[in-house]
């Protein structure tokens, strides 16, 4: 096969994947707005779950943690606001959904100990004696240093008034998964409730990646049937383990110290036509270290993606929950002589990640251009049920169910 035909075939394959991704592109929004790039490692945890989550039960306490790359302890405040289903700010007064103060200061904070990169850790626990959230719904938590906003994080607080049951999953074709279920709403005394229900599905805890306003196929008294919901399977996440800065583990080629530890990962391959089985944690991460006598340090992780053909019309990003799926310059790869590369400061632990493409002009996101999409892929889907009753200026989240899909 001569080089001209080979180039044509490669471009044809890329075109097919782009078109396929375009017509199955899920809704994209910013799940977080980090104003200050010194803010790192944002974690939301509930109960004893070691994994971070953006979806929280309103019935149980939760914590928000983050680091700020500075040896100095700051006096930071936080404010919580309710939003509509489209994340526009709610018209409700704060007293209608918050019990307590309008804002409060972060009291739990500490400096890192014996680390090469100096930082301070901050933690908010909710509810607390000053602030209690009374209603389910979409919320933002805004962290400020005096009048300067450092970050604004979205979370979804859900209740369990409506029940999601009779869940069925099956492969649809080589790239998609099919999901069906019933929504039981008998606990709400409203015969017209189906008019006021909106249902979204979030993939792998990524608020930026959601299927919105799904309509039921059948409406029955106190029950809505959702059938034949088709979702791209994607591919399993790549991973790396940096709990130790002394011994390279799987997927790490080398460790070099130069004022900070440099972790050089194995070079990744583009694989849009091949499913690769791997036990992953669906894009999440766990902060941890096994190095004695110090806190978890920040290390410079070097990513590389091999591709002999430049995606001229696309920017390529490395993403996961560790960087809140942000398509920013900090997470963008640069192309040079057959390699896309980037280096990111990341806290010690175990991480999942993947590569995502974004069209430079249209800004459309193509999640499957680099790694492809396959029905075999194990995924977690969060089904979110919003209720907007008549004459009420709010969207409550009355139901939630996490569904794990796997066909291996």
C-alpha positions in Angstrom: 0.0 0.0 0.0 1.6 3.3 -1.1 1.7 6.3 1.3 -1.0 8.2 -0.6 -3.6 5.5 -0.2 -2.6 4.9 3.4 -3.0 8.6 4.2 -6.5 8.6 2.5 -7.6 5.6 4.5 -6.4 7.0 7.8 -8.2 10.3 7.2 -11.4 8.3 6.2 -11.3 6.4 9.5 -10.8 9.7 11.5 -13.7 11.2 9.5 -16.0 8.3 10.4 -15.2 8.6 14.1 -15.7 12.3 14.0 -19.1 12.1 12.4 -20.2 9.3 14.7 -19.1 11.3 17.7 -20.8 14.5 16.4 -24.2 12.9 16.1 -23.9 11.3 19.5 -22.2 14.1 21.4 -23.5 14.5 24.9 -24.3 17.9 26.5 -21.2 19.7 27.6 -21.0 22.4 30.3 -18.4 23.5 32.8 -18.7 21.4 36.0 -16.3 23.7 37.7 -14.8 27.1 37.2 -11.2 27.4 38.7 -10.3 31.0 38.6 -6.9 30.6 40.4 -4.6 27.9 38.9 -3.1 27.3 42.3 -6.2 25.4 43.3 -5.7 21.7 43.0 -7.1 18.3 43.9 -10.8 19.0 44.5 -12.5 16.2 46.3 -16.1 15.7 47.4 -16.8 12.7 49.6 -19.7 11.4 51.5 -19.7 8.9 54.4 -16.9 6.4 54.1 -16.5 6.5 50.3 -12.9 7.1 49.3 -13.9 8.1 45.8 -14.9 11.6 45.0 -18.4 12.3 43.7 -20.3 15.3 42.3 -23.7 13.7 43.2 -24.5 13.8 46.9 -27.4 12.5 49.0 -29.1 15.3 50.9 -29.7 13.0 53.8 -26.0 12.5 54.8 -23.1 14.8 55.6 -20.4 15.4 53.0 -17.0 17.2 52.8 -15.4 19.4 50.1 -11.6 19.3 50.2 -9.0 21.1 48.0 -5.4 22.3 48.1 -3.9 25.6 47.4 -0.3 25.8 46.2 1.2 28.1 48.8 2.9 27.5 52.1 0.8 30.3 53.7 -2.6 29.6 55.3 -5.3 31.8 53.8 -8.5 33.1 55.3 -11.0 31.8 52.8 -14.8 32.0 52.8 -17.4 29.9 51.0 -21.0 30.6 49.8 -23.6 28.1 48.6 -26.2 29.0 45.9 -29.1 27.1 44.4 -29.5 26.9 40.6 -32.1 25.9 38.1 -31.8 22.7 36.0 -29.8 24.7 33.4 -27.5 26.0 36.0 -28.8 29.5 35.9 -29.0 31.0 39.3 -32.3 30.4 41.1 -34.7 33.3 41.8 -35.4 31.9 45.3 -34.1 33.8 48.2 -31.2 32.1 50.0 -33.3 31.8 53.2 -35.6 29.4 51.3 -32.9 26.8 50.8 -30.2 27.6 53.3 -30.6 27.5 57.1 -28.1 29.7 58.8 -25.5 32.1 57.5 -25.3 33.6 54.0 -21.6 32.6 53.9 -19.0 31.2 56.3 -15.2 30.9 56.6 -13.2 27.7 56.2 -11.9 26.7 59.6 -10.3 23.3 58.9 -7.0 23.9 57.2 -3.3 22.9 57.5 0.1 23.2 55.8 1.7 20.3 54.0 4.5 18.5 55.9 7.9 17.6 54.4 6.8 18.0 50.8 8.8 19.4 47.9 5.8 21.4 46.7 4.5 23.4 49.5 0.7 23.7 49.8 -2.2 24.2 52.2 -5.2 21.9 52.5 -8.7 23.2 53.2 -11.9 21.3 54.1 -15.5 22.2 54.4 -18.0 19.8 56.2 -21.7 20.2 55.5 -24.1 20.5 57.2 -22.4 22.4 60.1 -23.5 24.6 62.9 -23.5 27.7 60.7 -24.9 26.4 57.4 -27.4 23.7 56.5 -28.8 23.0 53.0 -32.6 22.4 53.2 -33.6 21.5 49.6 -32.3 19.1 47.0 -31.2 20.5 43.6 -28.3 21.9 41.7 -25.8 23.9 43.8 -22.6 25.8 43.4 -20.0 26.2 46.2 -17.9 29.3 45.6 -14.6 29.7 47.5 -13.2 33.2 47.8 -10.1 34.9 49.2 -11.4 38.3 50.3 -13.3 39.5 47.2 -11.3 37.3 44.8 -13.0 34.0 43.7 -10.7 31.0 43.6 -13.1 28.4 42.4 -16.8 27.6 41.8 -17.8 24.0 42.1 -21.1 22.4 40.9 -22.7 19.6 42.9 -26.1 17.9 42.7 -27.9 17.1 46.0 -30.5 14.4 45.5 -33.4 12.9 47.5 -35.0 9.5 47.1 -38.8 10.4 46.8 -39.1 8.8 43.4 -37.8 5.3 42.8 -36.0 4.0 39.8 -36.6 0.3 39.3 -36.7 -2.6 36.8 -33.4 -1.6 35.2 -32.3 -3.5 32.1 -29.1 -3.1 30.2 -27.9 -4.7 27.0 -25.6 -4.1 24.0 -27.2 -2.3 21.2 -24.4 -2.4 18.5 -20.6 -2.5 18.5 -20.3 0.9 20.0 -23.4 1.6 22.1 -25.2 0.3 25.2 -29.0 0.3 25.7 -30.6 1.2 29.0 -34.3 0.9 30.1 -36.0 1.4 33.5 -39.2 2.5 35.2 -39.6 5.6 37.3 -42.1 5.1 40.2 -43.6 8.4 41.4 -46.5 7.1 43.5 -45.2 8.9 46.6 -46.0 12.3 45.1 -49.6 13.3 45.1 -49.8 14.9 41.7 -51.7 13.1 38.8 -50.0 15.4 36.3 -46.5 14.9 37.6 -45.2 13.6 34.3 -45.5 17.1 32.9 -43.1 18.4 35.5 -40.5 15.6 35.5 -37.1 16.1 33.7 -34.7 13.2 33.6 -30.9 13.4 32.9 -28.2 10.7 32.8 -24.6 11.5 33.8 -21.8 9.3 32.7 -18.9 8.3 35.0 -19.5 11.2 37.5 -18.7 13.8 34.8 -21.2 16.6 35.1 -19.8 17.9 31.7 -21.0 14.7 30.0 -24.7 14.2 30.4 -27.7 13.2 28.3 -30.5 15.7 29.0 -34.3 16.0 29.0 -34.9 12.3 28.3 -38.6 11.7 27.6 -40.5 8.6 28.7 -41.9 6.2 26.1 -45.0 5.3 28.2 -46.8 7.3 30.9 -48.9 5.3 33.3 -50.6 6.3 36.6 -47.7 7.0 39.0 -45.2 5.4 36.7 -43.0 6.5 33.8 -41.4 4.0 31.5 -38.0 4.9 29.9 -37.0 2.4 27.2 -34.3 2.2 24.5 -32.0 4.9 25.8 -28.8 4.5 23.7 -25.4 5.6 25.1 -21.9 5.3 23.6 -19.9 2.8 25.6 -16.6 4.6 25.1 -13.4 2.7 26.2 -11.9 1.9 29.5 -9.8 4.6 31.2 -6.0 4.6 31.2 -4.4 4.8 34.6 -1.2 5.4 36.5 -0.1 4.8 40.1 2.1 7.5 41.8 1.7 6.5 45.4 5.5 6.1 45.6 8.1 8.4 44.2 10.8 5.8 44.8 9.8 2.8 42.8 8.2 3.0 39.3 5.0 1.0 39.0 3.0 -0.2 36.0 2.6 2.4 33.2 5.5 4.4 34.6 8.7 4.5 32.5 11.0 6.5 34.8 11.1 8.8 37.9 13.6 11.7 37.9 14.1 14.2 40.7 14.8 17.8 39.8 13.5 20.1 42.6 10.3 18.1 42.2 9.7 14.4 41.3 9.1 14.0 37.5 7.0 10.9 36.7 7.4 9.9 33.0 4.5 7.7 31.9 4.7 5.1 29.2 3.7 6.5 25.8 0.1 5.9 25.0 -1.2 4.7 21.7 -4.3 5.9 19.9 -6.8 3.0 19.7 -10.1 4.1 18.2 -10.8 0.6 16.7 -9.8 -1.7 19.5 -11.5 -2.3 22.8 -9.0 -2.7 25.7 -10.2 -4.4 28.8 -9.0 -2.9 32.1 -10.4 -2.7 35.6 -10.7 1.0 36.1 -12.5 3.3 38.6 -14.4 5.1 35.8 -12.4 8.3 35.6 -12.0 8.8 39.4 -8.9 9.1 41.5 -7.7 8.3 45.1 -5.1 10.5 46.8 -2.6 8.4 48.8 1.1 7.8 49.3 3.3 5.0 50.7 6.4 7.2 51.2 7.1 7.4 54.9 7.3 10.6 57.1 5.6 13.0 54.7 2.2 14.2 53.4 1.3 13.3 49.8 3.5 15.4 47.5 2.8 17.0 44.2 4.8 15.5 41.3 5.1 16.5 37.7 3.4 13.8 35.5 4.6 13.7 31.9 2.0 12.4 29.4 2.7 11.4 25.8 0.3 10.1 23.1 1.8 8.6 19.9 0.2 9.6 16.7 2.0 10.0 13.4 -0.8 12.2 12.0 -1.6 15.6 13.5 -5.2 16.3 14.2 -5.0 19.7 12.6 -8.5 20.8 13.4 -8.6 19.5 16.9 -7.0 20.2 20.3 -6.3 17.1 22.4 -6.6 17.2 26.2 -5.8 14.8 29.0 -8.8 14.6 31.3 -10.4 12.9 34.3 -12.0 13.7 37.6 -8.6 14.7 38.9 -8.7 17.9 36.9 -12.5 18.1 36.8 -12.5 17.3 33.0 -11.4 20.8 32.3 -10.4 21.6 28.7 -7.9 24.3 29.6 -4.4 25.2 28.4 -3.0 23.4 31.5 -4.4 20.1 30.3 -3.9 20.6 26.5 -1.3 18.5 24.7 1.2 19.9 22.2 2.2 18.1 19.0 5.8 17.6 18.0 7.3 14.9 15.7 4.7 12.2 16.1 3.9 12.8 19.8 1.3 14.8 21.7 2.8 15.7 25.1 2.0 17.6 28.3 3.2 17.8 31.9 0.8 18.4 34.8 1.4 18.8 38.5 -0.6 16.1 40.3 -0.8 14.9 43.9 0.4 11.4 44.8 -2.2 8.7 44.4 -3.9 6.4 41.8 -5.5 8.1 38.8 -7.7 7.3 35.8 -7.5 9.5 32.7 -8.4 9.6 29.0 -7.7 11.8 26.0 -10.5 14.0 24.6 -10.6 16.0 21.4 -12.2 19.4 20.9 -12.7 21.0 17.5 -10.8 24.3 17.4 -13.5 26.3 15.7 -16.8 24.8 16.7 -15.6 23.8 20.2 -17.6 20.6 19.8 -16.2 17.8 22.0 -15.4 14.4 20.6 -14.9 11.9 23.5 -14.3 8.8 21.3 -11.9 10.1 18.6 -8.8 8.9 20.4 -9.9 5.7 22.2 -13.1 4.7 20.3 -16.4 3.5 21.6 -17.4 -0.1 22.4 -20.4 -1.8 24.0 -18.2 -4.0 26.2 -16.9 -1.0 28.2 -17.9 -0.9 31.9 -19.6 2.4 32.8 -21.4 4.0 35.7 -24.5 6.0 34.8 -26.2 8.3 37.3 -29.9 8.7 36.6 -31.1 12.1 37.9 -34.8 12.9 38.3 -35.8 16.6 38.5 -39.2 17.8 39.6 -40.5 21.3 38.8 -44.0 21.6 40.2 -46.4 24.2 38.9 -46.1 27.7 40.5 -42.9 26.7 42.2 -39.7 28.4 41.0 -37.4 25.5 41.8 -36.2 22.2 40.4 -35.9 19.6 43.1 -33.9 16.4 42.6 -36.4 13.8 43.8 -34.7 10.6 42.6 -31.3 9.1 41.8 -29.9 5.7 40.9 -26.4 4.7 40.0 -26.3 2.0 37.3 -23.2 -0.1 36.6 -23.2 -1.5 33.0 -20.8 -4.3 32.0 -21.2 -7.1 29.5 -17.9 -9.0 30.1 
